[in-house]
């Protein structure tokens, strides 16, 4: 008769076999591209098919950890599937083996869906299937009871003692160690390109530095952020599950499409051009009212408009379709980039150093006045001059607006929600922004009273945020504070709350707090 293995051994064999499949696939991807790893290919495919509202929910709830949550959720799902398949494999190897083959097929389908797919991307899923099935066969055989006699019901409830247990323990340990070593090896191989070492070898100095930040540009003592956001704290929102690994010495940017002459730029080409430094505030379109996805940095790069003039633009062109090395696409209005007062950059530096890898090293785009989804392509490798009629970028295909001008907004940073403060004199503070237009004033009111104009920080330029603060006289009790900004065009924020989709959130930010002695 066919030996029936215990539930614990069956589950363990299946879970470890799936782990071996993932580890082997990750190792194989290390020789090809980190994105070809089955876990990343599937994860990226999940991102692509996830409805926009669910993506927005993940960004708002988990912030920059949303990708880790996704990978963790996939891992948990695989664990559950492996456990179920294991229990179904107590007498036969079919269920466990079939699960691994099905997962491998899903990885193949995911790889085929990626914009950067090549034939080599089929290797990691194939390796995963072979390693996973082989591991499961081995562990299933090792899990069989040592005695030819069928185990008792009591033994089946947990485990079977004897030689079978020792054999299974050794086999399981070997597979677990092998899976871990393969995954680690894949990670190390994926970093062999040496993006970080390439970055560390560079020294970026602007030929035309940005003007120094004037005294009084922020009110950090009153609770606002520092005017310049440290690179480590600069917000990150993108679709990359694994950071692209590009070297400066092999990087190229192709500029083509509706141009007089196609241009291919290298990193050295950029270094040979006049490097300018611009202080610019970037904000993500996913930023809710009062949200955290806004930061300011000194970006160093070359004028995007100057580069496009070298290529010669067709006057009918109205969109720059840019592509990241991982296949993500972005559409930027040509008129914004080519405007006389545009500070759009092909950026290579950030706050006095080469771009951090997570912020686009070696090269990214920065266009003040536009939300990042239509302007801030990281890991930039391709730029096609085209029209909005001819091309829809990644987020436009997912129901976001074609053009994404940043909306005039303000935020309260002090007090925090539900804070308890002392009654009497209290300084409230926050930030406001109207990139490429400039902030004229910020008004504040408490408990629905009269609006009072706040004090503004020193202005650096119209492409950056401004801080505000106001002194309040608080009575004991519960309070609600609201703020609204007016830009230099005369536009004042409207009260009605509108969610980020499709072109950015609007509404007054309000905070509930209390004053208690």
N, C-alpha and C positions, 0 to 999 in steps of 0.2 A: 504494500500500500504506500501511497505518497505521504511522507512525513509532514505533519502540520507544525509549523513553527509558531512560537509564542507571539502574542500581540506586540510586546515590547521590542522583540528582535525584528519583527516584520516592519514596524514603524521606523526603527533605527536604520535598518538596511535601506529603506526607501529614502529617508531624509538624507542620509549620507551619500547615497548615489546621486541624488539631485545636487547636493553640494559639490560632489566630484565633477558633475557635468558643468556646473557654473564655473568652478575653478579652472577646469581644463579649457573651457571656452575663453575665459578671461586671459589665460596664458597665451593661447593661440592669437588672440586679438592684440596682445602686446607686440607681436611681430608685424602686425599689419596696421592697425589703427585702434586706439582705445575705444572709439565709437562703435567698432565692429563687435565688441564684447556682447554676447547675447543679452546680458542683464541691462546694458545701456541701450542696445538697439530696441529692445522691448519697451524700456522706459521712455525713450524718445518717441516711439510710436504711440504709446499711451498718451503722452503730452499732446501729440498732434491731433488725436481723435477726441480728446476730452472737451466737452462743451465749454465755451468761453465763460459762462457764469461759474462753473466749477473751478476753472483755473483762477478766476478772480477770488473765489472763496479761499482757495489754498494760499494765494499770495497774502490775502488780508489776515488769515488765521495763523499762518506759519512763517510768514516773512521769508527771509533768505534760507530758512530750513525746509522750504516746501519741497525741494528736490530730495532731501534726505527722507522726508516723510513719504514721498512717492516710492523711493527705493525700498524703504522699510515695509511699506504696504505690499509691494510686490513680493518681497521676501517672506512676509507673513502668509500671503496667499499661497506661495509655493510650499511653505511648511505644511499648511493645512492639506493641500492637494497630495503632497508626498505621504502624509500620515494616512489619508484615506486610501491611497493606492497601496500602501504597505499593508494595511489591514485586509485589503482585498487580495493580497498576494501570499497569504499564509500557507496555501496549498500549492499555488502555481506562481510562476514568475511572470505571467502574462501582464497583469495589471500594472505592476511596477515598471516593467520594460516599456509598456505602451505609453505610460505617462511621460517617460523621458523622451521617447520618439515624438510625441505630440508637442512637448515643450520645445524640442529642437525644431520642429516644423514651424512653430510660432515664431521662433527666433529668426528662421529663414525669411518668413513673410515680413517680419519687422525690418530686417536688413534690406530686403528688396524695396521697401517703402522709403528708405532714407535718400535724401537728395544727393548725398556724396557716395552712394553705393558703387562699389566695383565688384568684379567677380570674386576677388579674394575675400570679400566679406562673407562668402558662403563657407569658408574654411572653419571659423570658430564654431558655428552651429553643428557642423559635421563632427568636429572633434568632441564637442559636448555630448552628442548622441553616443558616439563610440565609447567615450570614457564613462558616461553615466550608465549605459547598459552593461558594460563589462563589470563595473563596480557593483551594480545591483546583482548580477548573476553570481559574482564571487561571494558577496555578503549573504545572499539568500541561501547558497549552498552551505556556507559556514554556519548559518543560523540553525540548520537542521539539528534536531536532538542527537546526542551522542549515541543513545541507545536506539536500536532498530525498532523497539517497541514504541507504540504511540504514547505520548505523555498523558499523564492524568489531567483531569479537569483542574485540579488545584495547581499543578505545574503550569498549565497553559495560562493561568491567571497572571503569572508573573514571569517566571523563567525556569530553565531546566539546568540543574547542576551538572558538573562533570566536565569531560573533555570538550564537549560542544560549547560550553560557556567560555572556556579559555580560548578556544579557536576563534569564536565570534568576537571576543574582546580584542584579540590581537588584530584580526582582520579589520574591525571597525576603527581601531586606533590608526592603523596604516592608511585607511581611506581618508579619515578625518585630517590627518597630518598632510597627506598628499594633496587634498583639496585646498587646505590653507596655504601650503607652499606654492601651489599653482597660482592661486589668486594673488599672493604677494609677488610672485615672479611676474605675473601679468602687469601688475601695477608698476613695478620697477621698470619693466621693458617699455611701458607706455610713456614713461618719463625720460626715456633714453634720448629723445630728441633734444632735451636740455634747454627748454624754454627759459627756465629760471637761471641757468648758468649763462645763457646767451644774454639775458637781461642784465645780469650782474656785471657783465663785461663792458656795458655801455655807460657813457657819461653824457647826459643830455644837457646842453647849455643853450639858452635862447639868445639869438642875436639881438632881438628886441624884447627885453624883459617887460613884464607887466608893471604898471605903476605900483608902488608899495601900497599896502593896505593902510588907509589912514587911521589915526587914533579915533576911537569912538565908532568904529564900524560894526561893533557888536556890543551886546549888553550881557555878557556871560555872567557877570556878578548878579544880575537880576533874573537869570534862568534861561537865557537864549543859548543856542549852540554857538560854538566858535565860528567866526566868519568863514575861515577856510576849514573844510572838513578833512581830517587826516585820512590818508588812503585806506587805512584799516577800518575806518568807520563809514566810508562812502557807500551809499546804498548800492545793492546789486540786485537787479531783476533781469533775468534772461531765460532762455530755454535750454541752455547747455547743461546736461547732466554731468558731463566730464569736461574739464577745462581744455580747450584746444591747446596743443603743444606745438608752437611755431617758433622757429629761430629767426632772428633778425637777418642773419647772413644768407638765408635762403628764401626770405619772404619776397613776394612780388604782388603788385596791384595792376590789374589789367583795366584800362579805361577804353571803352569801345561803344559801339552803337551809333547814335546819331551825332557823329563827330566828323570833322574834316580829316583827322589823322588819329589812328589808334596809338595809345601810349601804354607802355609797360614800365612801371616804376619799381626800383629796388629800394631797399632801406638806405643804401648809400646815396641813391639819388635824392632821397628826402633830406638826408644830412647835408647834402651839397647846396640845398636851397636855403633861402633866408628863413630861419626859425623864429617864430614869434610866440610870445606868451600872452595868453588871454585869461582873465579871471571870469569864470562862467559858472552859473548855477544850472544844474540839470535836475529835471523832475520826471518821474515816471507817470504815465497816463493812468496807471492802476492806483495812484495815490488817492485814497479816500479823503474827504474833508477832515482836516486835522491829522492826516497820515504822515508817516516817517520817510517816504520815498522821495526825498529832496536833499541835495548836497551841493557844495560849492568847492571848486578846485581851481588851481592855476594850471591850465593845459598848455603844453608846448607842441607846436606843429607848424605845418606850412598852410598857407592860405588855399582852401579848396577852390575858391573862385579863380585864383591865379593858375592853378593846375588845369582847370577846365578851359580856361582861355587858351592855354597851350594846345589843347586838343582841338579847339574850335567847335563851338556848339551850333548845331542846327537850330535856327530860330523857332522851329516847330516843336522842339523838345520841351517838355514841361515836368519831367520826372527823372530823378537819379535812382536807378534800381541798384542797390548795393547788396552784396552777398558776403556773409561770414564764412570762415573756413569750414564750419559745420553745416553749411547749407541754408542757414536762416537768412531771410531776405527782408529788405526795408525799402520803402519808397519815399523819397524826399523831394519836395517842390523845388524846381530849378530856380524859380524867381526869388525864393528866400535866400538860397545860397549865393546867387549872383547879385543880390541887392548891393548898392554902393556902400551901405553901412554894415554889411554882413561880416561877422567874425567867425564864419564857419571854418573849421580846421580839419585837415588830415593830421590827427594828433599822434605823437609818439612819446610824449612826456606828461607827467602828472605830479604836481607839487614838488618839482625839482628833481624828479627821478624818472627813469623809464616807466612807461605804463606798467602797473602790476598785471600779472597774467590774468587774474579774474576780472580786470577792467579793460582787457582787450589787447594785451601785448601780442605782437609788436606794434600794431597800428589800429586805430579806430577812427570813427568820425565823431565830430562834435559840432552841433549846429544850435546856437542859442536861439531861444524863442519857440522851439518845437519840442514836443514830447519825444522821449527816447525811441518809441516804437516807429517813428517816421524819420529818425535822424541819427541815432547814436549807434550805428553798426560797430560791433566789436569784432576783433580778429578779421579785419577787413581784407578781402582778397580780390574782389571784383566790383567794377562800377560800370553799369551800362546806362548810357544816356538814351532815354526813351520817352514815352508818354503815359499818362494815366489810363488812356484808353487801351493801351497795349499790354499793360502789366499790372497785376495785383500782388502786392507784397504779402508776407506771411500773415500778419494780423489783419490786413484788409480782407483777406479770404475768410477770416473768422469774425466778420461783421463789425470790425472797428472802422472808423472814418478814414478816408484816404489822406486827408490833411489833418495834422494835429497841432495847431498853434496852442501854446501854453496859455491857460486861462488865469486871469487875475485872481489871486487867492491870498488868504491870511490864515495864521494858525496861532493858537494860544499855547505857550510852553509853560507858563507859570500863572496860575496854579495848575496842578495836575487834577485829573478827574477824581472827585470825592476826597480831595485833600482837606485836612483840618488846619486852619491858619489862625493866627491871633487876630482878634478884632482891633479896629483902629486903623492906623496907617499901614497900607500894604501895597507893594509894587507888583503889578501884573506885567507880563512881558511875553513876546512872541516874535514871529517872523511874518513877512509878507513878500509876495513876488509878482512881477508882471514883466517877465523877460522880454527884452527888446522894446518895451514901452516905458517902463519905469514906474515906481510907486510915488504917488502924490501925497497920500495921507492914509492913516489907519485910524479908525474910530472904534471906541469900546463903549459898551453899556453894561450895566449891572441890573439884574432883576427887571428887565424891560423898561428901564428908565430912559433918560435922555442920552443921546450919543455924545461922547466926549472925545476930542481929538488927542491922540497919543503923541509922545515924542518919538521921532524917527532917528535912527542911527545915521552916521555919516554915509553918504552914498559913494560906492566904489565905481559902479557903472550901471547902465540900465539893463545889463544882461545878468545881474546878480540879485540875490535877495536883499532885503533890508530888515533890520530888527526894529522892534517898537517896544515901548514901555510906557506905563501910566501909573500914577500914584492914586490909590483909592482910599476912601475912608469907610471902613466896613463896620456895620452894626453886627452885634452877635446874632447868630442864626444861620439858616441855609441861604445860599445865594447861587445865582447863575450868571456867568459872564459870557458875553458874545463879542465878536470882533468882525469888522468888515473893512476891506481895502478899496481905495479908489486909485486908479492909475492915471497917468498923465494925459490919456485921451479923454478923460472925464468919466470913464465907465466905473460904476460902483458895483461891487458884488451884490448879487441878489440873494434873498433869504432862502428861497426854495432849494431843498436838497435834491441833487441829481446824482445818480451813481456814475462811476467812471465810464462805463460802456455807453456810447461808442467813441466819445471824444474828450473824456475827462470830467471829473466830478466838479460840482459847483455847490454853493451854499455857505451860510455863515457857520463858523466853528463856534461851539458853545461848550462850556465846562460847568458842571455842577460841583459846588464845594461848600464848606461851612466855615464860619468864624466862631471859634469857641475859646473862651478864656482859660 
